[in-house]
């Protein structure tokens, strides 16, 4: 019995140590390498040689590398594909940290004269050039000769591109508040930093937007009775931050004339701003006051709560793995206890059946503890004065 108990204790601590080490393993595992951006072939197109890759935004666009970094650029790949009929296709693909970066870069390169196309998440085409993004990857494709199947072939390519996981695949929710009525096609821009904002004609400057406060911007142009109006939405993390920045913007608009060290707003025509939740809406342009106010009235923030939002936090994942490993440990120990009990009991039953009174329960080794108790009866004294007690021994058994 002592040997069996010692073995059981050793097994318990051995299993516990193994599971504890397994629980710590994910925290020290190095991150997986990013999958390749471009496939070797798709839709009858085959890559010539190897793709050129780089982790520097300057390799993707030397003139706008700082803007790509604002969109959280991660890596770039370029390749030339050919077909048996001699046509060529040059593809440049840039990957970003999330879908917001790819969408922002797509709007940055999007030109108003492009025609909409159904490829990936959003696409536009002009001549032999096709620009589209899917997930967190932006693709710029240039055909040597376009065909009727070019769009279908690029749709196949879009399906082969790597996809982001968890929340990285979600676009910023506030861009949905740009109203569709009167919108001029291909004029929406999504901005994540001062460099991209400076490249656009916006009614509010980057210092007033204050990207250091985690601000995000989207804007578009709208047709009105007096011309095109610019509608700019600025999103902040909280309602209070939005209210504070609205006061700054109103104060800058009241100044009107530029002053040294003071941010001002220069706008041609009307300028109107309002706050709805954590979003600031600014309308500026040649439209009348009534048209500008009507445009702002179409922007109304509605709070929403998402219960099944995915998460990629290391602390939550590690806690989940710890609880999972504890449950697995309990299951293993319970299984070992059941197996040990069945094995021990079954062994005794088999030995008693095969070797009765020879291994277990041998008569010469059977010991019983007996207390040898006796019953004592005490009689009361007799009337004659004899007080002698009569004792009767009786074995209760």
Residue pairs with C-beta under 8 A, 6 or more apart in sequence:
4 344
8 340
11 336
12 333
15 329
15 332
15 333
15 336
16 329
19 325
19 326
19 328
19 329
19 332
20 325
22 325
23 321
23 322
23 325
26 317
26 318
26 321
27 314
27 318
34 74
34 75
34 95
34 162
35 162
36 51
36 77
36 162
37 51
37 53
37 75
37 76
37 77
37 93
37 95
37 137
37 161
37 162
38 47
38 51
38 77
38 79
38 91
38 93
39 47
39 157
39 160
40 46
40 47
41 47
41 81
42 153
42 156
42 157
42 160
43 149
43 152
43 153
43 154
43 156
43 157
44 83
44 84
44 153
45 81
45 82
45 83
45 89
45 153
46 81
46 82
46 83
47 79
47 80
47 81
48 79
48 80
48 81
48 82
49 79
49 80
50 79
51 77
51 78
51 79
52 59
52 77
52 78
52 79
53 75
53 76
53 77
54 60
54 75
54 76
55 74
55 75
55 76
56 65
56 76
57 65
57 66
57 68
57 69
57 73
57 76
58 65
59 76
60 68
60 73
60 76
60 92
60 94
61 68
64 108
64 199
66 195
67 105
67 108
67 193
67 195
67 196
67 199
68 94
68 105
70 192
70 193
70 194
70 195
70 196
71 96
71 100
71 101
71 102
71 104
71 105
71 108
71 192
71 193
71 196
72 96
72 97
72 98
72 100
72 101
72 192
73 94
73 95
73 96
73 101
73 105
74 95
74 96
74 97
75 94
75 95
76 92
76 93
76 94
76 95
77 92
77 93
77 95
78 90
78 91
78 92
78 93
79 90
79 91
80 88
80 89
80 90
80 91
81 88
81 89
81 90
81 91
82 88
82 89
83 89
87 143
87 144
87 145
87 147
88 143
88 144
89 141
89 142
89 143
89 144
90 141
90 142
91 139
91 140
91 141
91 142
91 157
92 139
92 140
93 137
93 138
93 139
93 140
93 161
94 102
94 105
94 137
94 138
95 102
95 136
95 137
95 138
95 162
96 102
96 105
96 136
96 137
96 138
97 136
97 168
98 136
98 164
98 167
98 168
98 169
98 170
99 121
99 133
99 135
99 136
99 164
99 168
99 169
99 170
99 171
100 170
100 171
100 172
100 190
100 192
101 136
101 192
102 133
102 134
102 135
102 136
102 137
102 138
103 121
103 122
103 133
103 171
103 190
104 190
104 191
104 192
104 196
105 133
105 138
106 122
106 131
106 132
106 133
106 138
107 188
107 189
107 190
108 189
108 196
108 199
109 131
109 138
109 140
110 124
110 131
110 186
110 188
111 124
111 126
111 186
112 184
112 185
112 186
112 187
113 126
113 186
114 124
114 125
114 126
114 131
114 186
115 124
115 125
115 126
116 123
116 124
116 185
116 186
117 123
117 124
117 125
117 130
117 132
117 151
118 151
118 155
119 130
119 132
119 134
119 151
119 154
119 155
119 158
120 132
120 133
120 134
120 139
120 154
120 155
120 158
120 161
121 132
121 133
121 134
121 135
122 132
122 133
123 130
123 131
123 132
123 133
123 154
124 130
124 131
124 132
124 186
125 131
125 151
127 146
128 142
128 143
128 144
128 145
128 146
129 140
129 141
129 142
129 143
130 139
130 140
130 141
130 143
130 150
130 151
130 154
131 138
131 139
131 140
131 141
132 138
132 139
132 141
132 154
132 158
133 139
134 158
134 161
134 163
135 161
135 162
135 163
135 164
135 169
136 163
136 164
136 168
136 169
137 161
137 162
139 154
139 157
139 158
139 161
141 154
141 157
143 150
163 169
165 310
165 312
166 310
166 311
166 312
167 309
167 310
167 311
167 312
168 312
172 190
172 216
172 218
172 235
173 304
174 216
174 218
174 233
174 235
174 278
174 279
174 301
175 188
175 190
175 218
175 233
177 233
177 276
177 279
177 281
177 299
177 300
177 301
178 188
178 218
178 220
178 231
178 233
178 299
179 222
179 231
179 295
179 298
179 299
181 298
182 222
182 223
182 224
182 295
183 220
183 221
183 222
184 220
184 221
184 222
184 223
184 228
187 220
187 221
188 218
188 219
188 220
189 196
189 200
189 217
189 218
189 219
189 220
190 216
190 217
190 218
191 197
191 200
191 216
191 217
191 218
191 219
192 211
192 216
192 217
193 211
194 206
194 207
194 209
194 211
197 205
197 206
197 209
197 211
197 217
198 206
200 219
201 230
202 217
202 219
202 230
202 232
203 230
203 232
203 265
203 267
203 271
203 282
203 284
204 232
204 234
204 249
204 265
204 282
205 263
205 265
207 263
208 245
208 248
208 249
208 252
208 263
208 265
209 215
209 217
209 234
209 245
210 245
213 236
213 237
213 241
213 245
214 236
214 237
215 234
215 235
215 236
215 245
216 234
216 235
217 232
217 233
217 234
217 235
218 232
218 233
218 235
219 230
219 231
219 232
219 233
220 230
220 231
221 228
221 229
221 230
221 231
222 228
222 229
222 230
222 231
222 295
223 229
224 285
224 286
224 287
224 288
224 291
224 292
224 295
225 287
225 288
225 291
226 286
226 287
226 288
226 291
227 285
227 286
227 287
228 285
228 286
229 283
229 284
229 285
229 286
229 287
229 291
229 292
229 295
230 283
230 284
230 285
231 281
231 282
231 283
231 295
231 296
231 299
232 281
232 282
232 283
232 284
233 279
233 280
233 281
233 282
233 299
234 242
234 245
234 279
234 280
234 282
235 278
235 279
236 242
236 245
236 278
236 279
236 280
237 278
238 278
239 275
239 277
239 278
241 278
242 275
242 277
242 278
242 279
242 280
243 275
245 280
246 273
246 274
246 275
246 280
248 263
249 265
249 273
249 280
249 282
250 273
252 262
252 263
252 264
252 265
253 264
253 265
253 267
253 271
253 273
255 262
255 264
256 264
257 264
258 264
258 266
265 271
267 284
267 285
268 285
268 286
269 284
269 285
269 286
269 287
270 283
270 284
270 285
270 286
270 287
270 288
270 289
270 292
271 282
271 283
271 284
271 292
272 282
272 283
272 284
272 289
272 292
272 293
272 296
273 280
273 281
273 282
273 283
273 296
274 280
274 281
274 296
274 299
275 281
276 299
276 300
276 301
277 301
277 302
277 303
278 301
279 299
279 301
281 296
281 299
283 292
283 293
283 295
283 296
284 292
285 292
287 295
348 360
351 359
351 360
352 359
352 360
352 361
357 363
373 395
373 396
374 393
374 394
374 395
374 396
375 392
375 393
375 394
375 396
376 391
376 392
376 393
377 390
377 391
377 392
378 389
378 391
379 389
379 390
381 387
